[in-house]
Amino acid sequence: MEITKQAINFDADSKLLEFVDRKLVKLETFFDNIVSADVCLKLEKTAHRKDGHVQNKVAEIKVKVPGSTLVAKETSKSFEESVDLGASSLRRQLIKYKLKKSK
């Protein structure tokens, strides 16, 4: 699987990019026919919320499979958490897609 990574409004360090690779490669255990994955990491400017939590790190992951594209977009306090949530969402989508294709 070919993984394309893009960082918008910041420079991603190698640890973060390796983390993204590790998370997405694991998706192949659920569906082995993934063509490619595009990861877009964004740092969005947001106003501080009243409770003090700022959730401005967005991970948008698009996984191309034969005949379809699966998308997950997650926002959280850290890029690692956003990527983790997105990978979990894609895992569920891939399992559903695989069941649908096998019928």
Backbone bond lengths (Angstrom), bond angles and torsions (degrees), N, CA, C in turn:
res aa  C-N    CA-C-N  psi(-1)  N-CA   C-N-CA  omega(-1)  CA-C   N-CA-C  phi
1 M - - - 1.445 - - 1.524 108.64 -
2 E 1.306 114.86 134.23 1.462 121.25 178.18 1.526 108.65 -92.45
3 I 1.331 117.05 127.06 1.462 121.78 -179.00 1.524 108.89 -114.69
4 T 1.332 115.84 121.34 1.450 122.47 176.93 1.521 108.42 -105.74
5 K 1.340 116.19 127.47 1.462 120.24 -178.46 1.521 109.59 -118.49
6 Q 1.343 114.61 141.10 1.450 120.41 -179.35 1.534 108.19 -139.43
7 A 1.322 117.62 132.01 1.465 122.72 177.73 1.527 108.54 -112.89
8 I 1.334 116.11 125.39 1.462 121.17 -177.49 1.530 109.03 -113.26
9 N 1.310 116.60 130.53 1.467 125.17 179.09 1.528 114.03 71.59
10 F 1.336 118.10 13.62 1.464 121.11 174.94 1.522 108.66 -165.20
11 D 1.337 116.28 167.25 1.460 122.13 175.50 1.521 108.44 -103.90
12 A 1.311 116.49 118.62 1.467 121.20 -179.15 1.519 109.92 -79.01
13 D 1.331 116.30 135.85 1.459 119.18 177.70 1.534 109.77 -85.01
14 S 1.306 115.79 166.99 1.466 120.67 -174.24 1.530 112.26 -65.59
15 K 1.329 117.97 -31.71 1.472 120.38 178.92 1.520 110.99 -62.83
16 L 1.323 116.92 -42.39 1.459 121.34 179.32 1.526 110.39 -65.15
17 L 1.325 117.43 -43.53 1.463 121.04 -179.59 1.531 111.17 -65.45
18 E 1.332 117.24 -37.44 1.467 120.55 176.69 1.521 110.69 -67.15
19 F 1.338 116.78 -37.81 1.463 121.53 177.17 1.528 110.31 -60.77
20 V 1.332 116.34 -44.68 1.467 121.63 178.24 1.532 110.16 -59.68
21 D 1.335 116.48 -46.15 1.470 120.80 179.02 1.523 111.30 -58.51
22 R 1.339 116.94 -47.57 1.469 121.35 -178.75 1.525 111.45 -60.04
23 K 1.328 116.65 -43.62 1.470 120.73 -178.46 1.524 111.49 -65.91
24 L 1.328 117.03 -41.60 1.459 119.50 -175.54 1.520 112.72 -77.74
25 V 1.311 117.67 -31.84 1.466 119.85 177.73 1.533 109.81 -63.74
26 K 1.329 117.08 -32.45 1.468 120.89 178.45 1.529 112.34 -63.29
27 L 1.330 117.67 -24.36 1.462 120.86 179.35 1.524 111.77 -63.34
28 E 1.330 116.65 -25.67 1.468 120.07 -179.56 1.526 112.22 -66.77
29 T 1.324 118.19 -16.99 1.466 119.61 176.72 1.527 111.00 -72.53
30 F 1.338 117.21 -22.80 1.459 120.87 -179.76 1.524 112.54 -93.08
31 F 1.321 117.14 -28.31 1.466 121.95 177.33 1.525 106.81 -152.38
32 D 1.328 116.47 112.50 1.462 120.26 -171.53 1.526 114.96 -86.79
33 N 1.334 117.37 4.83 1.456 119.98 -177.19 1.532 111.56 -110.88
34 I 1.324 117.76 34.42 1.461 121.85 178.20 1.530 108.43 -74.47
35 V 1.329 115.96 128.82 1.457 120.86 -178.58 1.526 110.59 -79.48
36 S 1.342 116.40 -54.36 1.466 120.40 -178.91 1.518 110.23 -158.40
37 A 1.322 114.89 169.32 1.461 121.34 176.84 1.524 108.88 -138.59
38 D 1.332 116.00 136.04 1.460 122.13 176.75 1.520 107.79 -116.33
39 V 1.312 116.36 125.16 1.461 121.38 -179.30 1.516 108.52 -117.08
40 C 1.323 115.79 127.20 1.457 121.89 178.64 1.528 107.49 -120.43
41 L 1.319 116.34 112.66 1.461 121.91 178.56 1.520 108.09 -101.43
42 K 1.339 116.45 123.34 1.466 120.55 -176.44 1.525 110.01 -123.51
43 L 1.296 114.32 143.99 1.453 121.40 172.65 1.522 105.65 -108.93
44 E 1.335 116.17 106.69 1.458 120.22 -176.67 1.519 110.56 -95.77
45 K 1.302 115.17 143.75 1.459 120.60 176.28 1.524 107.72 -83.70
46 T 1.318 115.92 123.44 1.462 120.05 179.01 1.523 109.55 -133.64
47 A 1.304 114.79 153.41 1.465 119.60 175.38 1.530 108.26 -77.62
48 H 1.307 116.39 149.10 1.464 120.21 178.59 1.526 109.18 -65.74
49 R 1.321 114.77 132.86 1.456 119.24 177.44 1.521 109.22 -80.15
50 K 1.320 116.37 164.29 1.459 121.43 -177.60 1.520 112.41 -63.14
51 D 1.332 117.24 -33.88 1.466 119.43 -178.29 1.537 112.15 -81.52
52 G 1.323 118.30 -0.34 1.456 121.35 174.99 1.516 115.05 88.98
53 H 1.322 118.23 -6.56 1.460 120.92 -179.71 1.518 109.99 -88.33
54 V 1.301 114.90 131.19 1.461 120.51 177.57 1.520 107.40 -114.01
55 Q 1.325 115.60 116.28 1.457 119.70 177.94 1.527 107.29 -112.31
56 N 1.318 115.32 94.32 1.455 118.22 -174.15 1.522 113.42 -130.55
57 K 1.313 117.86 13.15 1.462 119.84 179.47 1.523 108.38 -106.79
58 V 1.324 115.35 113.38 1.456 121.98 -172.24 1.524 110.27 -109.27
59 A 1.325 115.61 133.81 1.463 121.73 173.12 1.528 107.49 -120.25
60 E 1.318 115.87 118.81 1.466 121.14 176.38 1.522 106.92 -113.51
61 I 1.330 115.39 120.24 1.463 120.87 -175.72 1.526 108.42 -120.19
62 K 1.329 115.83 126.53 1.468 122.03 175.97 1.517 107.87 -116.30
63 V 1.315 115.97 123.97 1.461 121.30 179.40 1.521 108.05 -113.44
64 K 1.325 115.27 122.98 1.464 120.06 179.49 1.526 109.06 -94.69
65 V 1.322 114.81 125.39 1.458 122.51 175.22 1.526 106.19 -123.56
66 P 1.325 118.72 161.81 1.465 119.70 -178.22 1.532 112.04 -55.75
67 G 1.333 115.53 117.83 1.457 120.59 176.28 1.520 115.18 87.01
68 S 1.327 119.35 0.38 1.457 119.72 -176.82 1.526 111.18 -161.46
69 T 1.325 115.14 164.35 1.464 122.07 173.06 1.521 107.44 -129.99
70 L 1.320 116.08 126.26 1.458 121.57 179.27 1.528 108.20 -101.81
71 V 1.334 116.51 137.36 1.460 121.04 -174.42 1.531 110.33 -128.36
72 A 1.331 115.23 139.34 1.458 121.60 172.73 1.520 107.90 -136.68
73 K 1.326 116.31 133.06 1.460 121.14 178.15 1.516 107.79 -130.69
74 E 1.312 115.87 121.10 1.466 121.12 -177.25 1.527 110.10 -130.16
75 T 1.339 114.86 146.55 1.463 122.43 178.40 1.520 108.84 -126.37
76 S 1.323 116.46 134.96 1.468 120.15 177.82 1.523 110.27 -158.40
77 K 1.334 115.52 -170.05 1.465 121.52 -177.44 1.516 113.06 -76.24
78 S 1.345 117.43 -22.81 1.467 120.53 -179.57 1.523 109.81 -136.65
79 F 1.312 115.63 153.68 1.458 119.70 178.69 1.525 111.04 -65.33
80 E 1.326 116.89 -36.29 1.456 120.46 -179.69 1.532 110.66 -60.72
81 E 1.330 115.90 -44.26 1.465 120.15 179.48 1.527 110.70 -65.59
82 S 1.326 116.93 -41.83 1.468 120.90 178.92 1.523 111.23 -62.14
83 V 1.327 117.25 -44.44 1.472 121.58 179.16 1.531 110.01 -65.29
84 D 1.324 116.74 -41.32 1.455 121.63 179.33 1.531 110.89 -61.37
85 L 1.337 117.35 -46.99 1.461 121.47 178.26 1.528 111.12 -63.61
86 G 1.320 116.55 -40.90 1.463 120.73 178.58 1.521 112.23 -64.83
87 A 1.328 116.80 -40.82 1.467 120.89 178.65 1.529 110.51 -65.50
88 S 1.331 117.59 -37.83 1.467 121.21 177.45 1.522 110.66 -64.32
89 S 1.316 116.03 -42.35 1.457 120.75 177.79 1.523 111.04 -62.83
90 L 1.324 116.79 -43.38 1.464 120.74 179.59 1.525 111.44 -67.56
91 R 1.305 116.88 -34.03 1.464 120.11 177.46 1.533 109.54 -59.76
92 R 1.346 116.72 -46.19 1.473 120.58 178.08 1.529 110.70 -62.77
93 Q 1.331 116.59 -42.16 1.467 120.60 179.75 1.529 111.49 -63.90
94 L 1.331 116.61 -40.40 1.468 120.75 -179.88 1.530 110.97 -65.92
95 I 1.323 117.15 -40.86 1.469 120.46 178.59 1.525 109.64 -63.45
96 K 1.335 116.50 -42.96 1.467 121.13 178.84 1.538 110.28 -63.97
97 Y 1.333 116.35 -43.11 1.460 121.90 179.95 1.528 110.65 -62.77
98 K 1.325 116.22 -42.66 1.462 121.79 -178.87 1.540 110.35 -64.02
99 L 1.339 116.65 -42.83 1.465 120.67 177.98 1.521 110.97 -63.40
100 K 1.326 116.23 -40.96 1.458 121.83 -179.61 1.528 110.80 -64.14
101 K 1.347 116.83 -41.99 1.471 121.74 -179.29 1.528 112.55 -70.80
102 S 1.328 117.48 -28.82 1.459 119.64 -176.93 1.525 113.33 -78.60
103 K 1.345 116.90 -11.44 1.470 119.74 -179.72 1.508 111.50 -81.78
